[in-house]
Amino acid sequence: MATADAHIDVALIGAGVMSATLATLLRKLDGGLRMIAYERLERAAAESSDAWNNAGTGHSGFCELNYTPERADGSIDCSKALHIAAQFQHSRELWRSLVAAGDLPAESSFLREMPHISFVTGNDVPYLRARAQTLARSPLFHDLEYTEDRGQIAEWIPLVMDGRAGDEAVAATRVRRGTDVNFGALTRSLIDWIDDVAGFGIRLGREVRDLRRADDGWLLDIKELDSGDERTVHAKFVFIGAGGYSLKLLEQSGIPEARGYGAFPVSGQWLRCKNRDVIERHHAKVYGKAAVGAPPMSVPHLDTRWIDGRRELLFGPYAGFTTRFLKQGSWLDLLGSIGIHNLRPLLSAGIDNVGLTRYLVGQALLSDEERVELLRRYCPSARGDDWELQIAGLRVQIIKSDGHGGGELKFGTEVVTSADGTLAALLGASPGASTAVSIMLELIARCFPEKWRSSDWQSRLRAWIPSLGAS
Ligand SMILES: Cc1cc2nc3c(=O)[nH]c(=O)nc-3n(C[C@H](O)[C@H](O)[C@H](O)COP(=O)(O)OP(=O)(O)OC[C@H]3O[C@@H](n4cnc5c(N)ncnc54)[C@H](O)[C@@H]3O)c2cc1C
């Protein structure tokens, strides 16, 4: 067995928002931990966490209609929206505490208030009305506004109403204090801060090639991509936060908990507005209803974004088929992820989700004009010349064995941990970066149970995230 060139307490694989959040929390809980994040690219947060690769919505359930499905009796199930709204509060509280302590720069460098609006037409109007009535009962949604008044909606979102046929029923809800988050800027600021304090380091251009059990932890084989040099590092605890490559590394770990998982990548594209006059006329994130057969993360939205200090306007995402697991990954990723242990779950999930496959193929074959036609449902007067195609990040959805040979396609995230709590991985893609703090708290509770329950860690956490544990 190879001996280690270095010994650390925590190895983080990948430098996206998840690793940065975990490192921040651990740093606040135990200042003595020696932690290193290994990142294969030359920049942190250059995959899904980068601003251009995701929608930057601070998911709070204000406008995302896929979080509030209609039950068979016509009532609205708001449990997911309430859960995500509470989770996003944890993220906001931690970020605010870090800004107040001077650990993060001003909040405006990564987060802006942006009205969150849901917009529907025709037969979807009664659904939105019922949703608004149900959500307004929760204090988290106390300021949700609802209207069917065309003039009011035109005031909120002029681009959406310009050129819209007058006889069409319309409805919208608005929460003014929604947010647009630049998760790339946030991640890089978090990493800059922990990189400055003793005990943490980030190693860019280093790819973790393999990992295996060792006494008291794990051995990681790490390749420096520029020079080709390889070294082995011993870590007591490993977090696999490698985005689309997490499943591959989890399988390499050989832990039994990794068995039965498969993965299915969905690529994304936006239409990005080039016309400054059009961009300046819109100031909101407007979410509609997903097309029939579309996966939940393909809900169309017309989004104002703040990226690199500039206002931008995106529409999408358009989904597509890909075999890569990272934007800067390999075409062979999907093939390489298939083995005896997940072949049946993969096939079974494929058979059960023919509608989804058909939808993805349809999206991949869209022409430029067809994409603009879809945009016109939200922005009727849109001119094709004002918009260009922009490639978004990838989401790698999990396929999980059902224990009877079948497989289920999951759209959420899943934290997988080894029985002894020395290794954890994050699989899946949704609701994503907004809930990074809650996801990483769950991970810490599972992997460091005794310390988690200690009054020391609990009081530290509550100082940073006051609403933790509250209803
Ligand atoms: C189109 C789209 C829209 C989205 N919209 C939203 C949204 O509006 N709101 C929201 O909250 N979330 C959104 N998300 C989800 C969100 O972007 C992700 O959940 C989040 O960025 C995942 O962060 P991560 O740290 O897990 O992964 P990533 O940011 O992908 O980071 C993983 C890192 O690991 C590195 N890596 C991989 N393998 C190795 C290795 N072997 N060695 C070293 N490094 C490695 C990669 O290079 C990468 O930098 C969206 C995602 C997509 C694709």
The ligand as a MOL file (V3000), in Angstrom:
LIG
                    3D

  0  0  0     0  0            999 V3000
M  V30 BEGIN CTAB
M  V30 COUNTS 53 58 0 0 0
M  V30 BEGIN ATOM
M  V30 1 C -28.9220 24.9250 -15.3940 0
M  V30 2 C -28.8260 24.9600 -13.8990 0
M  V30 3 C -29.5650 25.8760 -13.1760 0
M  V30 4 C -29.4780 25.9070 -11.7790 0
M  V30 5 N -30.1660 26.8600 -11.1100 0
M  V30 6 C -30.0530 26.9540 -9.7720 0
M  V30 7 C -30.6900 28.0010 -9.0880 0
M  V30 8 O -31.3380 28.8510 -9.6880 0
M  V30 9 N -30.5730 28.0500 -7.7410 0
M  V30 10 C -29.8570 27.1190 -7.0450 0
M  V30 11 O -29.8250 27.2160 -5.8210 0
M  V30 12 N -29.2220 26.1100 -7.6780 0
M  V30 13 C -29.2950 26.0090 -9.0260 0
M  V30 14 N -28.6540 25.0120 -9.6950 0
M  V30 15 C -27.9460 23.9740 -8.9280 0
M  V30 16 C -26.6000 24.4610 -8.4310 0
M  V30 17 O -25.8960 25.0990 -9.4600 0
M  V30 18 C -25.8230 23.2480 -7.9190 0
M  V30 19 O -26.6130 22.5240 -6.9970 0
M  V30 20 C -24.5310 23.6330 -7.2130 0
M  V30 21 O -23.7890 24.5710 -7.9350 0
M  V30 22 C -23.7110 22.3640 -6.9850 0
M  V30 23 O -22.5160 22.7170 -6.3400 0
M  V30 24 P -21.3960 21.6210 -6.1350 0
M  V30 25 O -20.3660 22.2650 -5.2870 0
M  V30 26 O -22.0030 20.3590 -5.6560 0
M  V30 27 O -20.8640 21.2870 -7.6010 0
M  V30 28 P -19.9560 22.1130 -8.6340 0
M  V30 29 O -20.1390 23.5700 -8.5500 0
M  V30 30 O -20.1900 21.4800 -9.9660 0
M  V30 31 O -18.4980 21.8210 -8.1270 0
M  V30 32 C -17.8920 20.5530 -8.2360 0
M  V30 33 C -16.4160 20.7800 -8.4750 0
M  V30 34 O -15.7210 19.5510 -8.3640 0
M  V30 35 C -14.6480 19.5700 -9.3000 0
M  V30 36 N -14.2120 18.1790 -9.5010 0
M  V30 37 C -14.8910 17.1690 -10.0790 0
M  V30 38 N -14.1860 16.0200 -10.0250 0
M  V30 39 C -13.0300 16.3090 -9.3930 0
M  V30 40 C -11.8960 15.5360 -9.0210 0
M  V30 41 N -11.8300 14.2200 -9.2990 0
M  V30 42 N -10.8650 16.1440 -8.3970 0
M  V30 43 C -10.9080 17.4830 -8.0940 0
M  V30 44 N -11.9860 18.2640 -8.4350 0
M  V30 45 C -13.0260 17.6810 -9.0550 0
M  V30 46 C -15.2740 20.2290 -10.5150 0
M  V30 47 O -14.3030 20.7390 -11.4000 0
M  V30 48 C -16.1200 21.3170 -9.8630 0
M  V30 49 O -15.4220 22.5440 -9.7540 0
M  V30 50 C -28.6730 24.9730 -11.0920 0
M  V30 51 C -27.9140 24.0560 -11.8190 0
M  V30 52 C -27.9630 24.0620 -13.2070 0
M  V30 53 C -27.1130 23.1090 -13.9660 0
M  V30 END ATOM
M  V30 BEGIN BOND
M  V30 1 1 1 2
M  V30 2 1 2 3
M  V30 3 2 2 52
M  V30 4 2 3 4
M  V30 5 1 4 5
M  V30 6 1 4 50
M  V30 7 2 5 6
M  V30 8 1 6 7
M  V30 9 1 6 13
M  V30 10 2 7 8
M  V30 11 1 7 9
M  V30 12 1 9 10
M  V30 13 2 10 11
M  V30 14 1 10 12
M  V30 15 2 12 13
M  V30 16 1 13 14
M  V30 17 1 14 15
M  V30 18 1 14 50
M  V30 19 1 15 16
M  V30 20 1 16 17
M  V30 21 1 16 18
M  V30 22 1 18 19
M  V30 23 1 18 20
M  V30 24 1 20 21
M  V30 25 1 20 22
M  V30 26 1 22 23
M  V30 27 1 23 24
M  V30 28 2 24 25
M  V30 29 1 24 26
M  V30 30 1 24 27
M  V30 31 1 27 28
M  V30 32 2 28 29
M  V30 33 1 28 30
M  V30 34 1 28 31
M  V30 35 1 31 32
M  V30 36 1 32 33
M  V30 37 1 33 34
M  V30 38 1 33 48
M  V30 39 1 34 35
M  V30 40 1 35 36
M  V30 41 1 35 46
M  V30 42 1 36 37
M  V30 43 1 36 45
M  V30 44 2 37 38
M  V30 45 1 38 39
M  V30 46 1 39 40
M  V30 47 2 39 45
M  V30 48 1 40 41
M  V30 49 2 40 42
M  V30 50 1 42 43
M  V30 51 2 43 44
M  V30 52 1 44 45
M  V30 53 1 46 47
M  V30 54 1 46 48
M  V30 55 1 48 49
M  V30 56 2 50 51
M  V30 57 1 51 52
M  V30 58 1 52 53
M  V30 END BOND
M  V30 END CTAB
M  END
